[in-house]
Amino acid sequence: MLPLLLLCWPAQHAQAQIDSDLQLFGSMQTVFFHQESRIDTEIPSTGTRNSGTETRNTFALQQMDLFFRKEIGDELTAFVDLEFQLNYSSEKQWGSMSIQEAWLNYHISDAANLKLGLLFPSFNHLNEIKNRLALLPYLFRPLVYERLLSEKFYTEDFIPEHAFFQFHGALPAGNWFVDYAAYAGNAEASYVSRNTPSGGIETDLNPNFEFLGGVDPSNLKLKLFGGRIGMRSRDEMFKFGISVTHDYNNLRDSTRYPSHILSGPARRILGSDAERFRIGSDLSGRYKAFWFELEGIKVIYDYDPAERFDVELEQSFFSGVLGYDITSEITTYGSLQYGDYTFGLDSDYFVYTFGGAWRVNESVTAKAQFIAYDEQFNDVPGDNLNLISQQVTITFVFLGFSILL
């Protein structure tokens, strides 16, 4: 039936679709990586020590994004980002597919824009462009921005992954622009309803009237509110800003966090919504052939049970990159990252990385990156209530291509 309808469809209608101003483009990143991991575990109370190692080699389509853009008159722009990760296959249950952005922007002027829909909100320098892989010199993004690690580091604890309304713009100020953004969105993803394995809808509201999974049933108090204010030089050589968000972390489900993230006292105080403030700062710039990017994030909680039992819930992340352009096509860089993403545990991680990128032509960039990850856990609850200490060391070698589609 469908082929018959297509054959009968007037030629002028088909031509109108072809001649529309819908732009279809995208990027993909293919990688080979070699990984070596080592875990050393010690139980101080018994003097027991254990070690384990693992090696992994794989080829992968790390991520592919299809972008759809349409100019609707002079003032409206529609945009969609359809993301595929890790050799996505629904048949084989590999990777994931998701709509990361789908918004409409109303351009009043350079000083005032209104964006509505599913969007990456303005938070620090990297959040809004983290899926523009071809624009980034590295294969593996700073850890809290790396889409492949969103479940490992609970990305949403550190950055607002999505908003649904943003008012933003740039105001001229001499040789600078003042950038600003204010936005609002749903509560974090752990509050949003989803389909259960049995086929029902998991929600906090009356189950007699439910939509499909994906609805936020929380009240207005739990929603995301945030913004960024910064300055940018007119020649785009220097940029800095401060970002702030306010929302709540869902601490009602103690099974959501594995033991290596929560101390025993921290797990015992869970059971309600924790008020959360994210404070971000970013500084980036370029001088001749040198360029740099700095980002810091501090996550602060206002949670009465934590204060009463003196449990530390604050989290932090820092990333610094220093690069040098050997030629207009070849760049190199080194980076240091630090993070603390646990609750109530003495745990810190450091990431050391260096790499380079070669822009083969306007569409293809070859990239190489070495990463060393080092993390130390102390007094982590283990089996039989024993406290354990753990040293995790992982090294990666990434080789790959970013390709503009």
Phi, psi and omega in degrees: 000317181297314177301323179296318179296321180294322179294325181277349183292129183302142183299325183292330177291318178298318180296324179296323178292320181293322184275002180294162182268025173289124179258128177244119179209184181174190178208153174219156181227117179254142185220153158242134175222147176247129183232134174234126184236145176219133177236123176247123184241138178225137173252098186303324184293334181246350182074013182280137177228138178222151178225151176214144180230157179209142175235139182221134175229132182204152168256144182202149161277098187300311181198142173226134178237129172256124182251133176241129182224136179219126174274120181251090186076199183272347190242341186247137176226130175253144184214138178225136175239111178257117189252136174237138182232146169048072175049047189310130174209115177292328180296317183264000181059046176256144171059207182207157173229137181202154170272111182271328178219143174199095188219164175239126180251128176258110183269101177282312175195177176299335183273349185209118176226144177239120181246128182233135179127194179281117187214155169280118182284163179285109178212113186058193185278324195268337191300317185286340183246011186297336179265004175269072191302323183292342180275346186263140181283341185257159176275317183254117185287162173311141201305318182285348176260350183285116185299330181288346182249016186297333178273334181287311185257011181047064186313320184291346172293332187254324182230149174283108187291323182216150168226173182235358179209131176213130174250122187210165179179182180227128181250128180291141178212084182066238179273013185230164166244139171265113179268138177217156176204142173224136186212166177213156181195186179293167170295169183301162191299333182292343176275338189284139183294151180211165178283133177276163178303332180281352178102354179275184180251126177273119184203163177264357184257182182299119183286357181283345178219095184230145169275188170295164174302153181114003179262136177271110182272002185283161181279175187299329183300327185275354184292164179275133172225135182193182179183172177219143171227136183201182179228147183218131180290151183297332179272007177063024182265351183209141184204139173208161181189168177236134179236144179219138172227158174224128173199201180229147175261135182279096179256021181280337182253102183289343180279352182292331183255130175288169187295331183284357178255333185243134168284166178302310178299324180294321180294326183288338181268358179289159177143005179206187181271131182254122178294132188230138173238127171256131177238120182240151175221143179219147179213124180215154181185180182215137173225111184054241183270356181266146174216155182212156175218126178235135176219140175225144179223131174237129180247120185242138181244141171248094190221108187305315180301325179293322179291320181295322184256011175054052178253128182278121179247354183294146178231159182209157177207141177220140176220133176226130180234132174237125183233164179218127178273107179293315172223182177291343180255342187238129176228151175232162182200159170228151186214147173232134176231148177223143178206155173220105187244008183264165177247116175076005181250151174273091185212131176220151173231151177233142179233126177245131183213147171215156183185191180202164179221140178236114179280100184295315174205193184293341185249341188235130175232125175270137184226149174221143183207136173248136182227133173239121181247129182226125182222139180238124173253138174233137176057050176272132179298129177242197178294153178058028176064013176285144174268135183237157172244146187215135175245123181245124179232126181225133174239143180231144165238118181249135171229134182189182180228139167256133187229125174279130182263000000 
